[in-house]
Amino acid sequence: MIRPGKMLKQVLESVFKKPATTEYPLVKARMPDNFRGKIVFHPERCIGCRLCMKDCPSGAIEIRKVGEKKFECEIDLGKCIYCAQCVDSCLKKALEATREFELAVLDRKKLKVTYNAETGEVSKG
Amino acid sequence: MHKVVIPIGPQHPALKEPESFSVTLSGEKIMKFSARLGYNHRGIEKACEERTYIQDVYLTERICGICSHSHSTCFVQAVEEIAGADIPKRALYIRTLVGELERIHSHLLWLGVAGHEVGFDTLLMYTWRDREVVMDILAMLTGNRVNYGINTIGGVRRDVTAEQGKAILKAMDTLEERTNYYIQIATKETTLIQRLSGVGLLSNKDALKLGAVGPTARASGVDRDVRRDDPYAAYAEVKFKVITDNHNDVYGRTLVRVGELLETYKIIRQIIKKMPEGPLTVKVPRKIPAGEAVSRYEAPRGEDMHYVKSNGTEKPDRVKVRAPTLANIQTVAKMLEDRQLADLPIVIAAIDPCFSCTDRLTGIRHAGKRSKSVLKWEELHAYSIRHYREHGIDFAELNKKMRKALK
């Protein structure tokens, strides 16, 4: 159906076009603003209501009491399905979905991340 | 002529999902076709009963990778009906918008797969390139390319801004131009018409008798669309045509899907224009009162149905899913009767099957007997041990050997 003349135009256009694919590992990919990536926890805001634990569809999140009105949070990034329901459930905005997506590790223990007010973000293993 | 039975699947290079087909051949001619479902059974319905309603929204979203929004909307609608929640207009419009964007990506994906199955790979490359336009729009709106997570019980989770609306309209113009080109191909390209015409014939009578849904039924002249017949979300407020065709074959199914794409662009334009202001969610209690509801949704592949029964607690009593492919898979046997084996891939692909959606139940039959019975977990466990013993495998000894070997 495409006439040869039209085809030639397309061929020449394609020669000078930039590639359609992105050069991902070389050029860092930018995720959309609403992206639901790695969840981070802000210990100072948490009041320990555990609504996030209750609503998490995969049981990836655990809030532990570490002192008077002090809480730490352990997120299993291997279990997390990145739906960010915990972020919606949290009344005090203690949880936040970031745009971080490169979460592959060689040791699965490293997927368990603990957020503590004193020690900050620590991954096991 | 001598008859040959060929098993296709559960693992087969031509299949995208594990599913078992058995084809009885006489020469190149198909005498009998039967499908055995159940290889993708994941126990989602049972899992829904053990999770709260909010958790179930994300679980039902993962029934299917392509029509994920269809399943979650269908579930959410049923729960909202039981709870008697009055969903804000804006939320309904956003649900419709995402649902229609999903239809675009699903139909473009199908067009590419259909092209690939008949050896027209250029079409696959073209449509999947254009599909990226709508995937980018979905990522912009909801954050992710698949499993949008836009639904919640009582509304939607994310808003659509004015700039996003403009970007969507711009994308619709690009896609409409591309779709018009595909319509030109579908109606003028002789090789495509010759390859698809008369393949996988399903008469209007058979489509009705076998209960076909979606584009498969509409290509056989069955004028049925849940969006028009039983409007949900914002479909009552938009104008669109239900595309039907009387070719009754794969060619007709292609025309219906491509025609539906154009209607979808119209719907999206109307939705962006009419979208009312207002809140996104309404508060729904965590405990849903006792009751039951059936919800219908026109997924890209056809009518999707969810049944939810609640018992006044935070968890549902029963969730039943009837995915469109389960309604359509019966028609494939009819379509393939007395046809060539070479037509099999495109005929199966033409119903746009999704076996992950379909596999809701596995039945266990006594070998050699026709009767079916329900086995309890302990009985099943005892049965498996007995079965292996009868076949000369005793795990007690193997376990001992294993322990020795490990020492």
Interface residues (C-beta under 8 A of the other chain):
Chain A: M1 A20 M31 P32 D33 N34 F35 R36 K54 D55 C56 P57 I81 Y82 C83 A84 Q85 D88 S89
Chain B: R51 T52 I54 Q55 D56 Y58 L59 R62 R129 A139 M140 L141 T142 G143 N144 N147 G149 T152 R157 R158 Q184 I185 K188 E189
